[in-house]
């Protein structure tokens, strides 16, 4: 059975919104699914149309109405279900949707991601050393077929956006730990019986911003399946999680393993592979292990450091949180350091439902600093002054707002007061 899927998401850090909406069409019927990211959400009743074309048309109209209200298209495509779908097994649609890569796809790609060829640069085999060390550290279980050769392709777990109250509670709760939020390029390293595959956040082959120096340490794992989660920051690969650890006989980590154990195993493995922790790494280290703040004092210090060093923010992880493949997890949450500024609306784009934003340079000329959606913002007019929130600018001297959002019109502020000096302290530090 062919099933056409469309998914859109609505994420708003300021209000804590983190929702998804999906439509499914198969044969002459269609159904929708909606809810908070990281959950299975709710399925509506199946709607029977007069024909497959009529079902698709109705689903398209419903999906378009959500996009018009501010939802952002995330992925769409066609998947194949081995079994028929009816009211008794609607939840199986969730797994099919999660297996669909982000973007537009005509089918689930079953071909494996290309293997990286390190040639003579492979490291000596350390799998037996890892096995012995992990067995002395904690217990293991007999590796299953799913551990060694999973049914679904690997896709990294994603952080969710929660309310300010939830973030504040996690900062005070010892069941939550913190890591820095790295302003880099997400990457997953999957090592299967010595073959190394590099994946991006959509679970697709990654071909940019990753080099031999990053991958050589992992070539020491010649048997089993090992999946490392991290981010490339500048020229350094920062590891902060582990999704799978099995040598083919024994398994220590899989998707059902809590983060407290995943990070313990990750720390042990990287030590054997010669990968240093950030604090002890040289400035040119190609791969490092991200630190974790466990106490409330340490978490507060991480947050203070993020502010002082103009980082994007911190990540909070629940110690009992499992690795939710391809999902935005409520046990992995973002604490972004959001900034704001006053800007001038200089033009409107009706087809894109967006506005161009600008400020005055020191010489009085207008400098464009980005564009933001006008959906749901009411009457937005050229010449108006608006308060806009954003994460950061890369270069305060030539600011371009990252993820700007219009908040409210500033009738109390003149356009002349919207100057470039608002961004002096708004830069980001892309550091490890």
C-alpha positions, -999 to 999 in steps of 0.1 A, spaced: 0 0 0 14 34 -10 9 62 15 14 99 7 26 118 38 30 156 44 43 170 76 46 206 89 58 219 122 51 250 143 79 260 167 79 292 187 105 295 214 88 325 230 55 307 236 68 272 240 50 259 209 66 228 194 39 211 174 36 190 143 8 183 118 6 155 93 -17 143 65 -18 107 52 -35 96 20 -39 60 9 -64 47 -17 -95 69 -15 -91 78 22 -71 104 42 -64 110 79 -45 136 99 -22 134 129 -13 163 152 3 169 185 35 180 203 68 170 188 83 141 207 48 124 212 26 102 190 -1 129 191 -37 123 181 -52 108 149 -85 120 135 -111 98 121 -105 83 87 -122 103 59 -135 84 29 -135 104 -4 -150 96 -38 -116 88 -54 -79 88 -46 -76 122 -64 -104 136 -42 -87 123 -10 -54 139 -20 -71 172 -29 -89 173 5 -57 165 24 -37 191 4 -63 218 13 -61 209 50 -23 209 49 -22 242 31 -45 258 57 -20 249 84 9 263 65 -10 295 59 -14 297 97 23 296 103 33 260 102 66 253 83 67 224 58 92 198 70 89 167 49 67 150 23 68 119 2 55 84 -5 62 54 17 52 18 12 33 -2 40 35 -39 39 1 -41 56 -32 -24 51 -40 6 72 -74 10 90 -89 24 122 -73 -4 142 -37 3 134 -34 40 127 -5 44 150 17 24 126 15 56 104 36 74 130 66 50 124 62 53 87 63 91 89 93 91 113 112 69 87 106 95 60 137 118 55 133 155 60 126 174 28 108 160 -2 112 123 -10 94 99 -34 101 69 -13 121 57 17 156 52 5 168 17 14 203 19 -1 229 24 26 248 57 30 282 57 13 310 42 34 340 65 41 372 50 27 401 59 51 426 37 32 459 34 50 449 60 76 428 35 96 437 32 133 447 -1 150 418 -23 161 408 -15 197 374 -33 198 386 -59 223 400 -32 246 366 -14 245 348 -47 252 370 -55 282 368 -20 296 330 -17 293 324 -51 308 344 -40 339 325 -8 340 289 -20 338 268 -49 327 258 -58 292 231 -79 274 233 -102 245 233 -82 213 200 -85 193 195 -84 155 180 -49 159 211 -37 177 234 -49 150 212 -43 119 183 -19 126 150 -20 107 149 18 103 177 40 91 196 60 117 184 95 124 195 116 154 173 127 183 164 164 183 159 188 211 125 202 218 114 237 228 97 239 262 81 267 283 103 290 304 88 274 335 99 239 323 134 251 316 136 268 350 124 237 367 150 216 349 178 239 360 169 233 396 162 195 393 192 172 398 176 147 375 186 171 346 221 178 334 234 205 311 256 207 280 265 237 259 244 243 228 270 242 200 266 265 171 279 240 145 269 214 120 250 183 133 267 150 125 262 113 133 290 88 130 278 53 124 304 25 125 293 -10 115 319 -37 114 346 -12 107 327 6 79 321 43 87 291 62 75 285 99 82 249 112 85 233 146 88 203 155 110 180 140 84 198 107 84 212 113 50 248 110 37 269 140 49 295 151 24 306 186 37 324 199 68 338 164 78 372 151 71 396 122 76 410 136 109 375 136 123 369 100 114 402 82 120 396 75 157 364 56 149 382 33 125 396 15 156 362 -1 160 364 -30 136 335 -51 148 300 -44 160 279 -13 156 287 21 172 267 53 167 281 86 179 261 119 180 277 153 179 284 185 160 312 200 139 322 234 153 347 251 132 372 223 125 364 203 156 340 174 160 323 176 195 307 144 207 279 147 232 258 115 230 259 79 220 230 61 204 243 25 200 273 6 214 275 -31 206 305 -53 196 281 -78 179 281 -101 210 274 -77 239 254 -45 239 258 -17 263 238 11 247 208 12 224 177 34 220 163 21 253 193 31 274 190 62 296 214 92 290 232 87 323 245 53 310 249 65 274 273 93 285 292 70 309 298 45 280 306 73 256 332 87 280 348 53 284 349 46 247 364 79 237 391 76 263 402 43 248 401 58 213 423 86 224 397 113 221 402 140 248 377 159 269 372 196 259 391 208 290 422 188 283 422 190 245 447 210 224 433 238 202 438 217 171 422 185 184 400 171 156 375 153 180 367 161 216 342 150 242 316 176 254 315 183 291 284 178 313 272 199 342 255 177 368 250 199 399 228 230 401 259 251 407 276 237 376 245 242 355 242 278 366 279 282 357 273 268 322 245 292 316 267 321 329 295 310 306 271 308 277 260 344 283 295 357 288 310 339 258 280 348 236 271 312 229 237 302 215 226 287 248 226 254 267 210 220 263 193 202 292 191 164 293 171 142 316 193 115 331 166 89 325 158 101 289 160 75 262 174 80 227 143 88 206 153 82 171 145 111 148 121 127 173 121 160 192 123 147 227 108 162 258 138 148 277 162 169 256 153 206 257 169 238 244 176 268 265 183 295 239 196 329 248 171 351 228 180 387 220 158 415 207 161 448 187 140 475 171 139 474 133 122 492 105 100 475 79 113 485 46 94 463 22 67 435 22 66 404 1 31 392 -5 39 359 -21 63 349 7 43 366 35 74 382 48 89 416 56 124 430 50 140 444 82 165 472 84 183 496 108 202 528 104 240 527 100 262 553 117 260 575 85 222 574 86 218 550 56 195 520 59 211 486 63 191 454 57 194 430 86 171 402 75 135 392 68 108 377 90 74 361 85 43 383 88 19 355 92 -4 361 121 11 395 128 -19 416 117 -14 449 99 23 452 90 32 483 70 63 497 53 79 523 76 66 508 109 90 501 137 88 466 152 104 448 181 120 416 167 136 387 186 165 367 172 192 343 184 223 362 172 242 379 144 275 364 131 292 398 125 278 428 146 294 452 121 274 437 92 244 422 111 221 396 97 196 383 122 195 345 128 159 332 132 142 367 135 106 368 147 83 399 147 69 405 182 49 437 182 48 471 166 66 499 184 44 530 181 65 546 209 98 544 190 109 564 159 126 549 129 156 571 135 162 554 169 166 520 151 204 520 148 231 494 141 247 498 175 219 476 190 240 446 177 273 454 194 268 426 219 246 403 198 273 383 180 278 346 185 309 328 195 312 295 175 336 278 199 340 244 215 
